């Protein structure tokens, strides 16, 4: 028997999610599909992901199991594909629209159909649910095509007074029962989700009333005895507790930053002050992150009103900024901004104050509903898609005892939280603000929100010391290929260093510049305006330090460098490893250093995300959207797009998920000519449907033989007479452009955290009148791991690194590839063992990423 056949027969997945396993009957004999009983696994193996059968499986990875052979045959491996048979799911969008809702709707529809369930659109939100008729229509695979890149919600949303009354909910229940729908996915804000939970809690009584009135039969009532509810939070304000990001928030930030960048140029020309009002009646997230992303002089948010003397403080801050040579001032105001007495602080109030006290030419821009519009960002498309998949699995796994849950994001992990716990905490924030308990409101927003606020206060409100004597000397440099967001990281690092009283040096051209002495001191104004600039202002090269240890050591001594912040990609990481090795030969290299991952390839070990990858991803998505438009117009056309990334398939995979690609070829998932042929056949079949176009992504180094030209020629030949093929190599445009809000914010907080760590590590390494750091933890990579930012010694990461191919051995995003294939309508197995399980919000918040 082949190894693959052996594993297929004895491969046991979904123990944790399904509890469906088979065991030979007590009468003995070989296990077969017809002679097996379905039962729960024993508790000893309840948390296992896989179980490979052995001749005498007494233990598996040290865990004792029963003598009975617990196996799952080929049929159960396809459990996800039959999970929805006989079930129906309805999906609706309610409340304010948000970019990315369509991605969630598309995922719910396609994954629902994949599982065998019937899926229904509910048009116009709860109003459509109440009115019924054509508002509730069955969805098909093709009906969600070309939705991914559209803003708003294609199925419509509406405020509904009828659903707030029991009579309206009774009509809604009748409409669902008559269609056999017992699973409801609601995409909206806290009001919409609260309404859904009320609907669920009343469900039994509603059915009873309908049956008594003769509107439904006893059989229909029995078949629809309980209603499963799963919520997805769609809100540009990011005002829902329990999730790091709501669907639409990142796209809204894109719209805001586009406008801020445009305003900055005209403000500089005329030396103006601009007051920008952004949405956020009860939540200041948009305003706060915007201020970090554009380096604003001041931000007003409802959770933390300014001190009583804020007018004087604000004017002093603006004046100091101009004195340092800045030609503009930017003030961000959330629409719900208030002072400590609860009195609103309006944009006009701030404008009048600045004009009256300082005489500056001041203009107000109220962004309004432009923040809700436009194309969803790559982040929101992927977030919506992931949440949609998770929502379907949560619905189909639901039981009468399962509480209504909301699918949320924690770090890069999808988690399920009890819906009403999240709603209650969201209401608690509003109550705390109404009661003037602003410190409590900030804490309830979560650690991530508080850390954003702390970094903002440091960068905008704390003056650097006027003393000329510095505590320590820290150097900052860029290494490797340029990545958008590098400059934001440098700015944050420099300014936090100055605030701490350090002398901060900047090194031009990476390790090569460090060896040649291309080093200068940076003051506060040196990095002014850097946040929104792409590329690397310091210059960056791929040169590694090993060959120049002697010169580097000499310059470390010459400039009295006591710590090094290295911002870059895989070369920054390998350069750090070389510095650790060099410590054996040169004592001067025994200084603390930290690597901040910054590369479009997202291939630095020790971090799930790298600065610059989000910007590259959005660049690819924008190009793919335009290409799909072209293909949709010409019909029967397939585009093959080559992305960057070296051997790392992150960009190809995530762009494929965000752009709705039919396939994404990557190095980490080897493919053969048979796979290529299967993809061609899939596209041939697709051309017979109403969706007559194709999009295929190829990572630049996925296979040395199956090149972009080879795949293009193969598709052209095999598709002859059925479809035309075109190819595009995106090239270095993926490294350019202004950084996205995510990259700006991520880089700013990484720089701040790195410098805080550096100051502590230098003090820790101070002995006998000098800095001497030779422990493994004095040379680290700062990276995001699941739900937290952590410092990891570079030497410990060696075991996790494939140096030949410049990638980590394990990469979290590979688990998302089945979603890409399912959404492209491939018949594959979905490993449901990785799906989220219900947590409680208090537990989730304690593990939040500290960023």
VOGU-3710 file (C-alpha; in Angstrom, 3 decimals, decimal comma):
1> xxxxxxxxxx> 0,000/0,000/0,000  1,289/3,462/-0,924  1,989/5,899/1,884  -0,646/8,318/0,506  -3,294/5,570/0,417  -2,353/4,498/3,929  -2,756/8,028/5,257  -5,959/8,548/3,312  -7,515/5,470/4,883  -6,266/6,136/8,395
11> xxxxxxxxxx> -6,330/9,885/8,359  -8,452/11,296/11,131  -9,359/14,947/10,936  -12,124/17,084/12,405  -12,119/15,200/15,732  -12,233/18,477/17,566  -14,746/20,148/15,280  -17,038/17,255/14,411  -16,745/14,404/16,899  -17,399/12,055/13,973
21> xxxxxxxxxx> -15,161/8,989/14,066  -15,731/5,352/13,288  -14,663/2,274/15,136  -14,942/-1,428/14,235  -18,022/-3,065/15,668  -17,587/-5,045/18,844  -17,958/-8,256/16,868  -14,524/-7,591/15,379  -13,486/-7,697/11,794  -11,985/-5,184/9,407
31> xxxxxxxxxx> -13,369/-1,682/9,470  -15,497/-0,794/6,492  -17,946/1,919/5,541  -20,902/-0,363/6,060  -19,739/-1,982/9,298  -18,812/1,054/11,393  -20,583/2,910/14,146  -20,479/6,694/14,475  -19,612/7,808/17,973  -17,639/10,412/19,925
41> xxxxxxxxxx> -13,873/9,992/20,372  -12,574/9,241/23,853  -11,649/12,310/25,949  -7,974/11,310/25,905  -7,740/12,302/22,254  -10,318/15,066/22,204  -7,749/17,774/21,455  -5,807/15,893/18,822  -5,639/17,266/15,322  -4,601/14,125/13,445
51> xxxxxxxxxx> -4,278/10,458/14,308  -2,163/8,199/12,130  -2,898/4,535/12,708  -0,050/2,214/13,633  0,106/-1,557/14,075  -0,467/-1,154/17,816  -1,553/2,419/18,485  -1,284/2,556/22,280  0,018/6,115/22,204  0,099/8,940/19,711
61> xxxxxxxxxx> 2,675/11,653/20,329  2,832/10,507/23,940  -0,941/10,660/24,470  -2,442/7,320/25,580  -5,405/6,094/23,544  -7,787/3,188/23,875  -6,888/-0,136/22,284  -9,768/0,398/19,851  -8,468/1,671/16,512  -9,876/5,173/16,025
71> xxxxxxxxxx> -9,853/5,844/12,320  -11,654/7,939/9,809  -12,242/6,523/6,381  -12,162/8,397/3,090  -15,854/9,302/3,336  -15,442/11,196/6,613  -12,481/13,116/5,200  -15,092/14,727/2,985  -17,345/15,551/5,968  -17,196/19,281/5,295
81> xxxxxxxxxx> -18,520/18,739/1,773  -21,678/17,070/3,105  -22,090/19,026/6,331  -24,769/21,305/4,891  -26,910/18,763/3,049  -30,546/19,247/3,987  -29,846/22,638/5,599  -30,497/26,198/4,467  -28,633/29,407/5,277  -29,806/32,987/4,846
91> xxxxxxxxxx> -27,387/35,909/4,730  -28,292/39,558/5,190  -26,499/42,876/5,631  -28,000/45,403/8,012  -27,330/48,885/9,333  -24,676/51,101/7,778  -22,856/49,651/4,792  -19,144/48,860/4,938  -16,591/47,915/2,295  -15,854/44,196/2,492
101> xxxxxxxxxx> -19,435/43,142/3,202  -19,671/41,753/-0,330  -16,595/39,594/0,256  -18,294/38,122/3,325  -21,560/37,520/1,441  -19,654/35,854/-1,398  -17,807/33,556/1,012  -20,998/32,586/2,871  -22,734/31,732/-0,394  -19,919/29,749/-1,948
111> xxxxxxxxxx> -18,810/27,862/1,156  -22,444/27,156/1,998  -22,997/25,675/-1,463  -19,701/23,771/-1,127  -21,009/22,061/2,020  -24,223/21,048/0,270  -26,473/23,653/1,885  -28,947/25,915/0,129  -28,073/29,589/0,571  -30,479/32,511/0,332
121> xxxxxxxxxx> -29,912/36,235/-0,092  -32,055/38,465/2,093  -32,234/41,765/0,232  -32,630/45,069/2,094  -31,606/43,713/5,490  -34,207/43,012/8,166  -36,856/44,817/6,097  -36,456/42,150/3,420  -36,681/39,464/6,078  -39,993/40,920/7,296
131> xxxxxxxxxx> -41,451/41,600/3,843  -40,389/38,259/2,341  -41,386/37,576/-1,269  -38,679/38,335/-3,805  -36,551/39,876/-1,067  -35,513/36,358/-0,086  -33,975/34,645/-3,090  -31,828/31,565/-3,465  -28,221/32,331/-4,381  -26,119/30,524/-6,968
141> xxxxxxxxxx> -22,379/30,259/-7,413  -22,408/32,695/-10,324  -24,668/35,209/-8,561  -21,781/36,352/-6,334  -19,270/36,680/-9,143  -17,574/40,087/-9,496  -18,806/41,117/-6,013  -15,423/40,944/-4,346  -14,072/44,294/-5,516  -17,321/46,236/-5,068
151> xxxxxxxxxx> -17,861/48,588/-2,142  -21,055/48,826/-0,123  -23,393/45,832/-0,094  -24,839/44,424/-3,303  -27,803/42,799/-1,514  -28,789/46,097/0,082  -29,198/47,295/3,631  -31,957/49,236/5,365  -32,985/50,491/8,777  -36,038/48,499/9,805
161> xxxxxxxxxx> -38,577/49,668/12,374  -40,857/46,691/11,707  -38,307/44,175/12,995  -38,121/46,006/16,322  -41,737/45,005/16,947  -42,761/41,453/17,736  -45,259/41,437/14,870  -42,453/42,149/12,440  -40,299/39,350/13,880  -43,308/37,020/13,617
171> xxxxxxxxxx> -43,552/37,746/9,891  -39,805/37,243/9,520  -40,006/33,857/11,268  -42,845/32,823/8,965  -40,803/33,725/5,886  -37,841/31,662/7,103  -39,858/28,614/8,159  -41,681/28,436/4,828  -38,302/28,238/3,070  -36,796/25,773/5,538
181> xxxxxxxxxx> -34,155/28,273/6,681  -32,841/27,634/10,193  -29,433/29,309/9,889  -29,031/33,058/9,722  -25,798/34,977/9,075  -26,148/38,656/9,957  -23,516/41,148/8,796  -23,848/44,476/10,568  -23,163/46,505/13,685  -24,077/45,935/17,325
191> xxxxxxxxxx> -27,710/47,023/16,820  -28,202/44,538/13,999  -26,582/41,727/15,961  -28,622/42,489/19,081  -31,774/42,254/16,976  -30,641/38,869/15,696  -30,097/37,559/19,212  -33,552/38,752/20,284  -35,009/36,979/17,249  -33,264/33,759/18,240
201> xxxxxxxxxx> -34,338/33,915/21,881  -37,993/34,339/20,817  -37,845/31,693/18,099  -39,745/28,922/19,935  -42,535/31,294/20,990  -42,763/32,714/17,477  -43,155/29,228/16,007  -45,797/28,398/18,586  -47,795/31,518/17,680  -47,471/30,800/13,954
211> xxxxxxxxxx> -48,659/27,221/14,460  -51,629/28,338/16,558  -52,579/30,828/13,861  -52,435/28,053/11,276  -49,703/29,760/9,280  -47,281/26,834/9,606  -47,828/23,131/10,140  -46,634/21,045/13,066  -44,187/19,320/10,727  -42,732/22,658/9,628
221> xxxxxxxxxx> -42,421/23,757/13,246  -40,581/20,546/14,129  -38,176/20,868/11,204  -37,422/24,462/12,184  -37,361/23,863/15,947  -34,312/26,066/16,542  -32,545/28,943/14,822  -28,760/29,298/14,609  -27,374/32,826/14,510  -23,834/33,900/13,627
231> xxxxxxxxxx> -22,838/37,536/13,381  -20,121/39,199/11,343  -19,310/42,757/12,360  -19,493/45,181/9,475  -18,771/48,722/10,656  -16,269/51,292/9,448  -16,013/52,763/12,972  -14,414/49,628/14,466  -16,647/50,250/17,474  -17,496/46,635/18,351
241> xxxxxxxxxx> -15,735/45,097/21,340  -14,263/41,645/20,915  -12,592/42,039/17,533  -9,379/43,800/16,556  -10,866/44,961/13,255  -14,388/45,088/11,899  -15,184/44,639/8,213  -14,823/48,014/6,475  -12,506/49,764/8,927  -9,318/49,297/6,913
251> xxxxxxxxxx> -10,997/50,482/3,705  -12,338/53,572/5,475  -8,796/54,319/6,633  -7,643/54,004/3,014  -10,183/56,667/1,951  -9,185/58,959/4,822  -5,435/58,632/4,216  -5,857/59,237/0,475  -7,536/62,550/1,328  -5,036/63,454/4,058
261> xxxxxxxxxx> -2,119/62,844/1,664  -3,788/65,023/-0,967  -4,500/67,790/1,547  -0,939/67,675/2,853  0,477/68,823/-0,483  -1,779/71,872/-0,719  -1,310/72,677/2,981  2,475/72,697/2,532  2,192/74,983/-0,471  0,244/77,645/1,451
271> xxxxxxxxxx> 1,498/76,990/5,010  -2,014/76,140/6,124  -3,565/74,353/9,067  -6,198/71,758/8,170  -8,847/70,412/10,516  -10,205/67,095/9,242  -13,374/65,605/10,658  -13,756/61,840/10,322  -16,571/59,476/11,290  -16,783/58,024/14,779
281> xxxxxxxxxx> -19,728/59,239/16,822  -18,995/56,899/19,723  -15,591/55,493/18,787  -12,365/57,334/17,983  -10,562/54,464/16,253  -10,583/56,032/12,767  -9,381/59,363/14,093  -6,703/57,795/16,293  -5,204/55,519/13,643  -5,386/58,316/11,065
291> xxxxxxxxxx> -3,377/60,550/13,383  -0,715/57,846/13,777  -0,698/57,147/10,040  -0,216/60,741/8,954  1,746/62,144/11,889  -1,019/64,571/12,887  -0,299/67,305/15,395  -3,420/66,599/17,438  -6,398/64,244/17,576  -9,730/64,573/19,373
301> xxxxxxxxxx> -11,567/61,327/20,228  -14,656/60,708/22,394  -12,978/58,090/24,641  -10,322/60,473/25,937  -11,334/64,133/26,082  -8,467/66,644/26,320  -7,425/68,317/29,565  -9,152/71,515/30,687  -6,351/73,698/29,292  -6,376/71,960/25,910
311> xxxxxxxxxx> -6,817/75,194/23,937  -3,519/76,581/25,236  -1,751/73,228/24,833  -2,984/72,831/21,250  -1,876/76,306/20,198  1,534/75,811/21,814  1,924/72,487/20,002  1,040/73,982/16,609  3,381/76,916/17,179  6,292/74,636/18,161
321> xxxxxxxxxx> 5,751/72,546/15,035  5,994/75,644/12,845  9,081/76,823/14,755  10,830/73,529/13,906  10,358/74,300/10,218  7,080/72,569/9,367  4,927/74,373/6,801  1,622/72,796/7,820  -0,459/71,507/10,705  -2,936/68,623/10,606
331> xxxxxxxxxx> -5,622/68,195/13,283  -7,903/65,132/13,215  -11,333/65,294/14,877  -13,746/62,402/15,428  -17,342/63,546/14,867  -18,182/62,505/18,436  -15,324/64,423/20,089  -16,217/65,999/23,445  -14,526/67,775/26,332  -14,515/66,439/29,884
341> xxxxxxxxxx> -17,901/67,989/30,643  -19,475/66,236/27,672  -19,679/69,365/25,520  -19,035/68,640/21,802  -15,772/69,856/20,284  -16,515/70,662/16,646  -14,236/71,260/13,697  -15,445/74,835/13,462  -14,647/75,421/17,145  -11,050/74,309/16,553
351> xxxxxxxxxx> -10,703/76,376/13,384  -11,952/79,525/15,131  -9,556/78,906/18,029  -6,494/78,553/15,773  -7,398/81,597/13,672  -8,117/83,745/16,721  -5,054/82,838/18,795  -2,406/82,096/16,147  -3,680/83,799/13,011  -2,925/80,736/10,875
361> xxxxxxxxxx> -4,717/80,239/7,567  -7,003/77,387/8,667  -9,436/75,265/6,655  -11,964/72,587/7,661  -12,642/69,422/5,666  -15,489/67,144/6,721  -14,977/63,800/5,024  -18,499/62,441/5,522  -19,781/59,453/3,575  -16,789/59,286/1,269
371> xxxxxxxxxx> -15,308/57,099/4,036  -17,941/54,427/3,383  -17,385/54,362/-0,360  -14,874/53,010/-2,813  -13,258/49,674/-3,396  -12,565/47,495/-0,351  -8,924/47,099/0,609  -7,142/43,753/0,341  -7,321/43,433/4,127  -11,118/43,822/4,177
381> xxxxxxxxxx> -11,597/41,376/1,317  -9,535/38,724/3,058  -11,124/39,508/6,436  -14,617/39,281/4,954  -13,794/36,042/3,156  -12,248/34,399/6,230  -15,117/35,473/8,447  -17,662/34,270/5,902  -16,077/30,819/5,820  -15,962/30,652/9,594
391> xxxxxxxxxx> -19,584/31,817/9,843  -20,800/28,945/7,668  -18,885/26,376/9,719  -20,209/27,877/12,963  -23,796/27,787/11,670  -23,639/24,218/10,421  -21,967/23,010/13,616  -24,592/24,750/15,751  -26,936/22,950/18,100  -29,964/24,168/20,106
401> xxxxxxxxxx> -27,586/24,714/23,031  -25,005/26,711/21,085  -25,223/30,417/21,963  -25,379/32,956/19,162  -21,802/33,854/18,352  -19,887/36,515/16,512  -16,851/35,678/14,391  -14,045/38,077/15,213  -10,376/38,701/14,504  -7,693/38,490/17,178
411> xxxxxxxxxx> -4,208/39,105/15,789  -4,314/36,929/12,686  -6,598/34,349/14,279  -10,324/33,897/13,664  -12,160/33,354/16,948  -15,786/32,812/17,918  -17,143/34,845/20,821  -20,588/34,827/22,451  -22,504/37,522/20,630  -24,213/39,100/23,616
421> xxxxxxxxxx> -20,992/39,258/25,649  -19,498/41,407/22,903  -22,648/43,519/22,555  -22,767/44,085/26,312  -19,141/45,175/26,435  -19,753/47,528/23,518  -22,677/49,053/25,423  -20,512/49,268/28,544  -18,068/51,514/26,650  -20,858/53,914/25,681
431> xxxxxxxxxx> -22,208/53,891/29,238  -18,750/54,596/30,675  -18,377/57,606/28,360  -21,860/58,869/29,246  -20,946/58,543/32,941  -17,667/60,434/32,292  -15,629/57,352/33,250  -13,190/57,821/30,400  -10,359/55,694/31,824  -12,770/52,774/32,054
441> xxxxxxxxxx> -13,956/53,383/28,495  -10,361/53,233/27,227  -9,733/49,950/29,052  -12,914/48,435/27,646  -11,784/49,333/24,126  -8,915/46,909/24,649  -5,150/46,863/24,921  -4,596/47,475/21,213  -6,631/50,703/21,315  -4,830/51,835/24,463
451> xxxxxxxxxx> -1,421/51,154/22,930  -2,387/53,193/19,864  -3,273/56,029/22,208  -0,045/55,760/24,209  2,117/55,835/21,061  0,146/58,814/19,743  0,620/60,726/23,011  4,363/60,060/22,990  4,807/61,213/19,405  2,431/64,183/19,520
461> xxxxxxxxxx> 2,343/65,491/23,087  5,682/64,749/24,744  8,486/67,225/24,161  11,993/65,829/23,594  14,413/66,797/26,400  16,282/70,065/25,877  19,398/68,721/27,643  22,344/68,179/25,316  23,715/65,245/27,289  22,323/62,027/25,869
471> xxxxxxxxxx> 21,625/58,864/27,840  22,522/56,381/25,107  23,411/56,325/21,408  21,252/54,189/19,129  21,687/53,782/15,367  18,846/53,051/12,919  19,282/51,513/9,472  17,423/49,901/6,568  18,639/46,612/5,092  17,489/44,640/2,038
481> xxxxxxxxxx> 15,003/45,664/-0,648  12,872/48,776/-0,069  9,397/48,320/1,407  6,624/50,853/1,941  6,455/51,715/5,636  10,205/51,635/6,267  10,236/55,413/6,628  7,370/55,352/9,125  9,330/52,835/11,220  12,465/55,010/11,071
491> xxxxxxxxxx> 10,494/58,137/12,056  8,891/56,410/15,033  12,187/54,899/16,172  14,053/58,203/15,916  11,436/60,274/17,712  10,778/57,785/20,510  14,555/57,574/20,988  14,809/61,358/21,240  11,896/61,522/23,688  13,734/59,013/25,886
501> xxxxxxxxxx> 16,752/61,316/25,903  18,892/59,224/23,562  21,170/60,359/20,790  19,852/58,772/17,584  22,024/58,174/14,525  20,804/57,166/11,085  22,884/54,913/8,829  22,616/55,280/5,070  22,772/52,288/2,681  22,520/49,519/5,250
511> xxxxxxxxxx> 25,496/47,509/6,488  27,589/48,895/3,641  27,001/52,416/4,943  27,757/51,267/8,496  31,117/49,951/7,268  31,877/53,119/5,297  30,816/55,500/8,065  27,789/56,937/6,225  26,289/57,899/9,553  24,732/61,141/10,790
521> xxxxxxxxxx> 22,790/62,343/13,781  19,028/62,744/13,396  17,005/65,411/15,152  13,234/65,725/15,534  12,717/67,543/12,235  15,017/65,203/10,311  12,219/62,640/9,956  9,370/65,139/9,569  6,802/64,072/6,976  8,309/60,610/6,535
531> xxxxxxxxxx> 5,250/58,590/7,598  3,463/58,683/4,263  6,507/58,359/2,013  7,234/55,067/0,258  10,605/53,448/-0,352  13,585/54,047/1,926  14,745/57,609/2,579  17,908/56,286/4,273  18,789/54,095/1,328  18,963/50,333/1,628
541> xxxxxxxxxx> 21,177/47,579/0,237  21,283/43,794/0,452  24,956/43,729/1,559  25,575/41,556/4,640  28,001/42,577/7,425  30,293/39,531/7,651  32,899/40,738/5,176  33,109/44,151/6,840  33,244/43,274/10,538  36,466/45,163/11,073
551> xxxxxxxxxx> 35,226/48,418/9,520  31,820/48,076/11,201  33,458/47,521/14,588  35,643/50,578/14,066  32,631/52,769/13,267  30,643/51,417/16,217  33,509/52,593/18,418  33,988/55,866/16,534  30,348/56,897/16,804  29,874/55,286/20,229
561> xxxxxxxxxx> 26,923/53,205/18,963  25,381/51,295/21,885  22,389/49,757/20,173  21,239/49,007/16,627  17,700/48,985/15,167  17,694/47,129/11,842  14,606/47,597/9,666  14,481/45,237/6,715  13,741/41,853/5,206  15,480/38,484/5,141
571> xxxxxxxxxx> 18,881/40,168/4,776  18,229/42,092/8,007  17,529/38,768/9,747  20,578/36,969/8,295  22,670/40,087/8,979  21,579/39,843/12,609  22,701/36,213/12,716  26,091/37,233/11,308  26,424/39,954/13,952  25,808/37,304/16,623
581> xxxxxxxxxx> 28,564/35,164/15,113  30,876/38,173/14,863  30,649/38,786/18,607  33,114/35,924/19,089  35,745/37,908/17,186  34,883/41,547/17,899  33,759/42,822/21,297  32,494/45,984/19,599  29,661/43,890/18,097  28,445/42,981/21,589
591> xxxxxxxxxx> 25,704/45,601/21,550  21,926/44,958/21,591  20,155/44,917/18,251  16,572/44,353/17,137  15,247/43,503/13,682  11,917/44,995/12,548  10,648/42,864/9,613  10,038/45,077/6,581  9,710/43,349/3,218  7,002/42,893/0,600
601> xxxxxxxxxx> 7,764/39,156/0,583  6,667/38,634/4,217  9,324/35,947/4,599  11,124/36,934/7,823  11,112/34,119/10,413  9,566/35,069/13,723  6,763/37,256/12,387  3,410/36,557/10,748  3,427/40,008/9,145  6,105/42,303/7,717
611> xxxxxxxxxx> 5,973/46,039/7,158  5,367/46,650/3,439  3,522/43,430/2,598  0,069/45,032/2,933  0,988/47,837/0,535  2,295/45,348/-2,034  -0,846/43,258/-1,619  -3,081/46,244/-2,323  -1,005/47,147/-5,375  -1,481/43,636/-6,761
621> xxxxxxxxxx> -5,220/43,701/-5,991  -5,710/47,026/-7,746  -3,963/45,654/-10,837  -5,952/42,398/-10,742  -9,235/44,329/-10,453  -8,426/46,243/-13,610  -7,337/43,101/-15,401  -10,579/41,331/-14,401  -12,535/44,278/-15,765  -10,694/43,915/-19,039
631> xxxxxxxxxx> -11,301/40,165/-19,116  -14,999/40,634/-18,283  -15,352/43,029/-21,195  -13,616/40,873/-23,797  -14,997/37,534/-22,455  -13,253/34,166/-22,669  -9,884/35,498/-21,549  -7,493/34,183/-18,894  -4,742/36,320/-17,378  -1,588/34,858/-15,827
641> xxxxxxxxxx> -0,067/37,327/-13,334  3,447/36,963/-11,879  3,961/38,343/-8,375  7,098/39,000/-6,335  8,031/37,241/-3,113  11,078/35,152/-3,984  10,260/31,616/-2,834  7,578/32,854/-0,438  4,046/32,487/-1,785  2,401/34,925/0,630
651> xxxxxxxxxx> 1,680/37,637/-1,951  0,388/35,208/-4,577  -1,858/33,385/-2,108  -3,295/36,415/-0,316  -3,708/38,384/-3,537  -5,451/35,347/-5,002  -7,840/35,306/-2,065  -8,413/39,073/-2,247  -8,806/39,256/-6,029  -10,820/36,076/-6,535
661> xxxxxxxxxx> -8,193/34,156/-8,510  -8,825/30,735/-10,035  -5,405/29,454/-8,994  -2,230/30,638/-7,277  0,986/28,703/-7,899  3,519/28,852/-5,069  6,757/27,131/-4,098  5,437/25,903/-0,729  2,752/23,822/-2,430  4,494/21,813/-5,181
671> xxxxxxxxxx> 2,517/21,233/-8,361  2,919/19,006/-11,396  1,925/19,092/-15,030  -1,213/17,169/-14,022  -2,167/20,013/-11,683  -1,671/22,517/-14,483  -3,817/20,396/-16,756  -6,532/20,191/-14,083  -6,500/23,992/-13,792  -6,889/24,342/-17,560
681> xxxxxxxxxx> -9,826/21,917/-17,524  -11,369/23,888/-14,665  -11,146/27,080/-16,725  -12,550/25,334/-19,808  -15,573/24,335/-17,723  -15,831/27,866/-16,301  -16,073/29,320/-19,812  -19,343/27,375/-20,251  -20,904/29,336/-17,367  -21,887/32,993/-17,244
691> xxxxxxxxxx> -18,444/33,840/-15,763  -16,290/33,814/-18,875  -12,932/34,971/-17,521  -10,010/33,641/-15,537  -7,276/34,950/-13,275  -4,206/32,901/-12,353  -1,393/34,100/-10,079  2,132/32,711/-10,087  4,789/33,390/-7,476  8,027/34,338/-9,246
701> xxxxxxxxxx> 10,058/31,368/-7,941  7,346/28,768/-7,482  9,001/26,370/-9,953  12,191/26,729/-11,982  10,748/24,785/-14,919  7,108/25,830/-14,934  7,888/29,469/-15,603  5,360/32,198/-16,332  6,116/31,816/-20,041  5,673/28,039/-19,834
711> xxxxxxxxxx> 2,309/28,333/-18,071  1,190/31,026/-20,512  2,124/28,848/-23,486  0,450/25,800/-21,952  -2,781/27,686/-21,265  -2,687/29,245/-24,735  -2,316/25,859/-26,407  -4,764/23,894/-24,276  -7,358/26,674/-24,294  -7,173/27,232/-28,036
721> xxxxxxxxxx> -10,625/27,881/-29,437  -12,106/28,162/-25,916  -10,264/31,068/-24,302  -7,382/33,468/-24,993  -4,474/33,861/-22,574  -2,539/36,946/-21,567  0,335/37,414/-19,117  1,516/40,260/-16,890  4,679/40,500/-14,810  4,016/43,128/-12,152
731> xxxxxxxxxx> 7,666/43,559/-11,181  8,996/46,299/-8,929  5,792/48,323/-8,903  4,947/46,060/-5,935  7,739/47,720/-3,909  6,631/51,258/-4,696  3,824/53,605/-3,761  2,743/55,262/-0,548  2,345/52,881/2,385  -1,164/51,790/3,302
741> xxxxxxxxxx> -2,683/52,838/6,648  -1,992/49,336/7,986  1,713/49,536/7,111  2,044/53,072/8,471  0,369/52,186/11,749  2,118/48,819/12,085  5,521/50,379/11,336  4,946/53,255/13,771  4,046/50,938/16,638  6,854/48,490/15,807
751> xxxxxxxxxx> 9,385/51,335/15,858  8,091/52,570/19,217  8,110/49,089/20,749  11,593/48,351/19,387  13,048/51,537/20,852  11,405/50,914/24,238  12,957/47,432/24,257  16,306/48,847/23,155  16,489/51,379/26,005  15,779/48,669/28,550
761> xxxxxxxxxx> 18,259/46,228/27,006  21,067/48,822/26,909  20,582/49,546/30,625  20,532/45,817/31,307  23,787/45,343/29,351  25,670/48,191/31,020  28,602/46,877/33,064  32,013/48,198/34,047  31,398/51,539/32,383  30,499/50,111/28,956
771> xxxxxxxxxx> 27,811/48,231/27,054  28,512/44,517/26,714  25,665/42,377/25,390  26,507/38,796/24,461  23,412/36,864/25,567  21,083/35,352/22,920  18,211/37,629/23,965  20,249/40,751/23,190  19,778/40,181/19,451  16,091/39,747/18,575
781> xxxxxxxxxx> 13,467/39,874/15,855  10,361/41,827/16,833  7,419/40,085/15,239  3,723/39,427/15,468  2,943/35,846/16,468  -0,776/35,068/16,301  -2,150/37,450/18,937  0,936/39,171/20,356  4,048/41,149/19,470  7,057/39,258/20,777
791> xxxxxxxxxx> 10,842/39,605/20,809  12,549/36,384/19,708  16,334/35,799/19,730  17,583/35,440/16,156  19,628/32,392/17,168  16,469/30,582/18,306  14,822/31,257/14,952  17,546/29,432/13,008  15,796/26,092/13,519  12,624/27,568/12,047
801> xxxxxxxxxx> 14,324/28,821/8,881  14,779/27,337/5,413  17,914/29,291/4,468  18,181/27,808/0,966  14,822/29,274/0,007  14,821/32,232/2,395  11,489/31,373/4,043  10,256/30,201/7,456  9,629/26,454/7,677  6,112/27,052/8,960
811> xxxxxxxxxx> 3,845/29,789/7,604  0,390/30,480/9,023  -1,209/31,678/5,796  -0,817/28,279/4,106  -3,909/27,205/6,081  -5,918/29,734/4,045  -5,151/28,122/0,700  -8,074/25,681/0,838  -10,391/28,696/1,165  -8,939/30,156/-2,043
821> xxxxxxxxxx> -9,575/26,877/-3,868  -13,089/26,387/-2,508  -14,090/29,936/-3,450  -12,762/29,218/-6,960  -15,029/26,102/-7,110  -12,445/23,352/-6,865  -13,503/20,001/-5,448  -11,084/19,713/-2,538  -11,036/18,607/1,071  -11,405/21,311/3,714
831> xxxxxxxxxx> -9,407/20,615/6,870  -11,956/21,792/9,416  -9,740/20,955/12,378  -8,257/24,466/12,188  -11,588/26,252/12,607  -12,140/28,483/15,596  -13,933/27,424/18,727  -16,047/29,447/21,074  -14,101/31,561/23,551  -15,210/34,096/26,116
841> xxxxxxxxxx> -14,438/37,738/25,539  -12,567/38,155/28,833  -10,209/35,343/27,872  -9,747/36,763/24,402  -8,963/40,245/25,663  -6,271/38,997/28,018  -4,425/37,553/25,042  -4,745/40,536/22,755  -1,784/41,657/20,710  0,113/44,231/22,688
851> x> 0,725/46,624/19,829
//
